[in-house]
Amino acid sequence: MTLAVAPAATRLRALLRRPDDALPGASIGTVPILWNNVDLGDLAPLVAAEAVLDEIARTGYEGTQDGRGFPRGDRLRAMLAARDLRLAEVYLSIPCGPDGPPDDALEIARDRLQVLHEAGGEVLVAALDGSPERSAWSARAADPRVPRLTADGWRRLAALVDRLAAEAAELGHRLAWHQHTATYIETPAELDRLLGLTDAAAVGVCLDVGHWTVGGGDPVAALRRYGERVTHVHLKDVDEAALRALRSGEIRDFGAAIRARLFTELGAGVLDLAGVLRALDERSYRGWLMVEQDSCWGPPSESAAIGRRVLAAELRRLGRTRPLAGT
């Protein structure tokens, strides 16, 4: 079946990317958590990596994040090449408590960096692992009662991130930091502090517009504020009713919010997708646009296809309406 997927996928991608679309230099990928959730494995039965990659290619994407159950090294390279896909990113979850990452965090991070490098991937996307004490405050993390990193925790985390970014650069990869709900780096203020403690030339930002919204931020304002430091983008929409219930405490924590489908198909939630794409287009962004949705009510491939086509339509509309050069 794969032999039939690659030519069809290449034709579909050509139809979905037209010369006059906005952001012609950006690449478009998706995240396989939609098929195989790494945090809540019971949400769907495990789907074989080959089937996931077939569906990613078939629905019009150019690349993927490493996923649960994927092989590594040459085998993953071959599976991607057979489908004309690129390994856009490998995601790293760094364990971290109030006093910062544990002593073995660097070795955990190095292993994920090797997964990226061995398979010919591009970006190491790093975030903190979820913490129960922060999960209970998801979408309310600006509250002064929320548990936070200690001074030593900030120091240890910043040192780890700088070292990891340097090691990634030595191997030819970028590191992009991903703020994440239910972790010790969720709010805009927390991301600001980490960015202020790390090397701006080496540590980029993976702006996940869904998590940024849940954390109380405005994604369009963030893109304009951080500018060129945003080197990677996760496009994720947020269901209005689920977000309201999480903020009120009706939904008790982040895991329950994912089960309630906090993140929804592009165009179905509160995200100002047009504004996000316009802000990126204004600076001729050339990184990855990774469509992501942690869980869905229907078949994953349907949600993936919806996201890709909504994005295509918005890029086409923006391309038609943006001012001509010199006007």
Residue, then its C-alpha position, 0 to 999 in steps of 0.5 A: m500500500t505504501l507504494a501507492v501512497a507516495p505518488a498520491a501524497t506528492r500530487l495532493r501536496a502540490l494541490l494544497r500548496r499553490p504558488d501564490d499562497a502565503l508563507p511559501g517558505a514554510s513546511i507543513g507537518t503534523v504530530p502523530i499524538l492524534w493517532n497514538n497519544v503518548d500521555l493517555g494511551d487508552l484514548a485509542p488503540l495503538v496504531a502501527a507506525e507504518a499506518v500512521l505514516d501512511e495516513i500522514a502522507r495521504t492527508g497532505y502533510e510534508g513531515t511528522q514528529d517522531g511518534r509513539g511506537f516509531p522505530r529509530g535510525d535507518r529504519l525510520r529514515a527508510m519509512l519516511a523516504a518511502r512516503d516522501l516525508r521528512l522528520a520535522e522534529v523529535y519531542l523531548s519531555i524533561p522531568c522537572g520538579p520545583d527544584g529543577p531537572p533531576d541529575d539524569a535529565l541530560e542523559i534522557a535529553r541526549d537520547r532524544l537528540q540521538v533519535l533526531h540525529e540518527a533518523g536525519g531529523e531537523v528540530l529538537v523540541a524540548a518541554l518539561d514533563g507534566s507535573p501533577e501539582r501543576s496539572a491541577w492548576s492548568a489554565r489557572a497557572a497565573d494564580p499566586r498559589v500555584p507551585r513554581l520553580t525555586a531559584d535553584g530550579w530555574r538555575r538548573l533548568a537554564a543550565l540544562v537547556d543551554r547545554l542541550a542547545a549547544e550539543a544539538a547545534e554541534l550535530g546540526h540541529r536547532l533546539a526550540w523550547h515549547q511551553h506546555t500546560a501542566t508543567y512548570i513552564e506554562t504561562p507567558a511570564e514563565l517562558d519569558r523568565l526561561l528565555g531571559l536565562t538562556d542563550a538567545a542565539a541558541v535557544g529558539v521558541c516552539l510557540d504552541v499557540g494552543h498551549w499559549t492560549v490555555g496558559g493565558g497568552d495571546p498567540v499573535a502578540a507572542l509572535r510579534r514580541y518574540g519575532e525571529r526567536v520563534t523558529h518552530v510553530h505548533l498550530k493547535d486550536v482550543d475548544e471554547a467550552a472545554l477551556r472555560a470549564l478548565r479555567s473554572g475548575e469544572i474540569r479538574d486537570f489537564g488529563a481530564a481536559i484532553r479527555a474532554r477534547l480541549f484541543t480541537e480541529l483547526g478552525a473549530g475553536v478560539l484560535d485566531l488562525a488568520g492572525v497567527l499566519r499573518a504575523l508569521d507571513e509578515r516576517s517571511y517565516r520559513g520554519w515548520l507549521m506543525v498541525e497538532q491535536d491531542s485527541c479527537w472524537g472521530p477517526p484521527s485521519e479525518s481530524a488530520a485532513i480537516g486541519r490540513r485543509v483548513l490551513a490550506a484554505e487560510l494560506r490561500r486566502l491570506g495570499r490573495t488578500r495581502p498587499l502586493a510588494g511595493t504597495 
